[in-house]
Amino acid sequence: MHDLSKVDRRILALLQQDGRLSVAEIGRRVGLTPSPCADRIKRLESRGVIKGYQAKLSPEALDAGLVVFVQVRLQRTAGDAFEAFTEAIELIPEVEGCHLVSGDFDFLIKARVKDMSHYKTLLAGSLLQLPNVQESKSYPVMETVVARSGIIL
C-alpha cells in the first residue's frame, strides 16, 4: 500500500463505492483525463490490487437474510485434517466465509440462510457432517450494526 499514490488510493476508494463508475467519471473526480485514469486502473488490475468487480446483492430478496456465525473445533488438527475440512466446506453454498483462527476453536464460519429452520438443516445436515468436526457453537445475528465491504484506504 505504501507504493500507491494518493490518486491511486482515491481511484480504489471510488471503485469500492461504485464499481460501475465510468473511467471518465473517475478521472473527473480524481483530476485526470480518461486516458491516464484508464492506464492507472489497468496497472492496478495487472498488479492484482484490483481483483475484480461484483454486484452488491440483497440477501433478503434472495432468501438469505439470516446471518449465522459458527465456531468449529476439529477433533484433530494434525496431518490433513485442516485440508479435508477446507475442501469440504468450500462445497457448501450457504457459507459466505470461513476463516482459520487462533484460540479456543479452529474455524469461524459466516453463513447466510433464509431463517432458523434452514439454519438447523444446514447445521445438522452439512456443517456437523464435515470431516473431523468435534463441536460447534452458533451465533445467529439479530442485527448488523456495521457492515463494510471495502478496505479502508
N, C-alpha and C positions, 0 to 999 in steps of 0.2 A: 504494500500500500504506500510505502514511503516514496516509491518512484512514480506515483501517479500525480499529475499536476492538478491544480485546483480546477481547471477546466474539465479534465477527465473525471474528477470526482463529481462535479456538477452534472456532467452528462450521465454518469451512472445513477445519480440520485433521481434525475428526471425519468430515466428509463425504468427505474424501480417503481416510480409512482404511476407511470403510464407507458407501457412498452409499445403502444401504438402511435406514439408521437412521431410525426414525420421528421426526417433529418433536417429539413428546412426550419421547422418549429424549434427543434432542439438547438440548432445553430443560432437562431434568433435569440433564444433565452440565455445562451452562454456567450454571445458576442462573436460568433463565427459565421462565415458564409457556408452554404451547404457542402461544398466540396471538401474543405478541410475538416468539417464536422464529420462527414461520412468516412473520411480517412481515419479519424480518431476512433470512431465506433468500430470500423473494421479491424484496426490494430488491437483494440480491447477484446474483440471476439477472437482474433487469432492467438492472442496471448492467454486465452482461457479465462480472462477476467469476467467477460460476459459469456455465460454457458448456454444461454437460450432465452426464449421468450415464451410466456404462457398466459392464459386467461385466468382470471380470478373467478371461481365458480361459487354459487350459493349452495352451501351444504343443505340448508333447509329445503330448497327447491328440488334437491336430488335425493331426498330421504336419507340424509346423513347428518342430521342436526345435532346428534348427541356425541360429544367427545368424551372418551374414557382414557385415562392414563392407567397403565398396568405395570406394576413392578413384577419382574420374573426372576426367580432364583433357580439356577440349574442344580441338578443332583451332583454333577461333577463338572469341573472346568478344565480338566487336563485333556491333552490329545486333541481329537477332532470335535469335541463337544460344542465349542463355540461355532465352528464351521457348519456342523449339522443343523444347529439351531438357526443360524442366519440364512442358510439356504432354504430352509422350510418356511421361515417367516416371510420371506420375500414373495411367497406364493399366495399370501392371504391379502385379498384386495382391500379389506377394511382397514388394514394397518397403514396409517399415514406416515409414521416414522418409528424407527426402532434404534435405540442407542445403547451401546455397550458402556456401562458406567462403573465407577468405583464406589464401594460402600457395602451396605448390607444386602444388596441384591445385585444381579448381573446385568439385567437389561431393563430399560424403561421404554415402554411401547405407548404410542399415541394411536388410538383407533377412532374411527368415525362410523357410527351406526344410526339406524333410524330411531331406535328407542331402547329401553332397558330389556325388553323381551328379545330383541335382536342381539343385544349385547350378551345376554345369558346364553343364547345359542352359539355366538362367536366364542365365548369363553370356554364353554363345555365341549363344543364340537371341534374347535380349532386350536385355540391358544394352549389349553391344558394338554392337548394331544401332541404338541411339538416335542421334538427329541430332547431328552434329558431334563424336562421341566420338573422341578421339585415342588415349587409353590408359587403362588401369585397373590398380589394384593391389588385391588381395583379402586380407582378414584374417579367416579363419574363427575363431570364438570357441570356445576349448576349454572354458572355464568362466566363468560370470558370477560375479564376486566381490561386486559391489554393484549392485543394481537398484532404484532408487527411481522411483516413478511420480508422486509428488506434489511440490508446490512447498514448500520449507521456509518456514514462516510464523513 
